[in-house]
Amino acid sequence: MSDIIEINGKDIPCRFAFSAIRKFMAETGVSLEDFGKEFGLDKVQSMAKHGFNCARQLIGEKELNDQEVEKILDSDFKSMTKVLEKFTEDVKKLFPESEQQGNPTGEAQLIPEASGNG
């Protein structure tokens, strides 16, 4: 298992350890019970930021801000799906019981946002 996802031909470090998930939950108000439900674009961007920064911290690179994360996500529309897949993969390892809550697969899903709020 790798802590790298490819976005627009570039290897981007991404890891959802406990600290990244905790920060994502605190920033967005998402709870463990919400895993497996649909997430809007703002939540996916927050998720990506914390996943990217968790991996970057491990390799000694500076953290990315919201604008830098948005630029990465803008470079490849499929990047959001890649972040969601990595998130789902890492959450299943950290919280195996979460697979039994929410939807049966435990997968995070992307939904279009009507109000602009994630």
N, C-alpha and C positions, 0 to 999 in steps of 0.2 A: 504494500500500500504506500502511495506516495503523497507527500504534502505539497505537490505541485499540480496546478491545473494549467492547461494551455489556453491562452486567450490571444486571438489574433496573431498566432504564430510565436508567441512569447511564453516562456515558462514563468508563471506567477506563483510564488509561495502562498499556500493557503492551508490553514489548519484550524479546526474547531475543537480546541481543548476546553476544559472547564472554564478558564478565565475568559475566553472569547465568547462562549455561550452566555456566561453570566453578564458580561458587558452588553451583549446584544439584547438580552432580556431586560436589563435595567434601562437601556436607551429607548426601547420600543414598547415596553409594557407587555411583551409576549411572555406567557407562562409555559411551563412544561406541558400543561394540558393542551396548549395551542399548537404544539408540534404535531404535524400531520394535517393541519388545516392550511388554508390558502393564505399566502402572504402577498401584500402589495409591493409596488416598486420601491417605496421608501424603506420598507423593512428588508427587502433584498439588498439594497445598497448598504444599509447598516450591517446586515449579516456579512456581506462581502468585506466591508471595512474591518470588522473585528476578526474575521478569518484571515485576511491578508496580514493584518498587524500582529496577530498571534504568531504566525509563521515567521514574519520578519523579525520579531523580537528574538526568536530562537537562533536566528542566524546573524544577529547583530546589525540589522539594517534599520534605518529610521522608519517610524510609523508614517502611514499615508493619511492625509486629511480627506475630508468628504469630496472635495473637488478632484483630487488625484484619483480617488476610487471611481468617481463618476466618469472620468476620462478613460480609465481602463475598461469600464463596463460599456461605454459608448463605442469603443473600438471594435467590438464584436458582439452583436445582439445575442448570440448563443451563450455568451459569457454568464448571463443570469441563470440559465439552466445548469451550467457547469458548477456554479457556486451552490445552487440548491442541491445538486447531486452530491457534492462534497460535504455539505452541511448534513444531509441525511445520512450519509455513510459514517461520518464521525459521531453524530448523535446516537446512532444505533450502537456504536461501540461503547460510548460513555453511559448511555441509559438504555440498556436492552429492554427494560420493561416499557419504555415509551412506545415500542412497536405495538403494544396491546392497547394503547390509548389513542384517541384521535381517529385517524383512518387506519385500516388494518395493515397498511404497508409502512406506516410511520413516515411517509415521505412528505417533505415540505413541497408546497405547490405555489406557483406564481399565478396571481390573478391581475387582470387589468384594474387600474384604479379609477374610480368615477370622481372621487372628491379630491384627489391629490394627496390625501393622507394615507400613510402606510399603515 
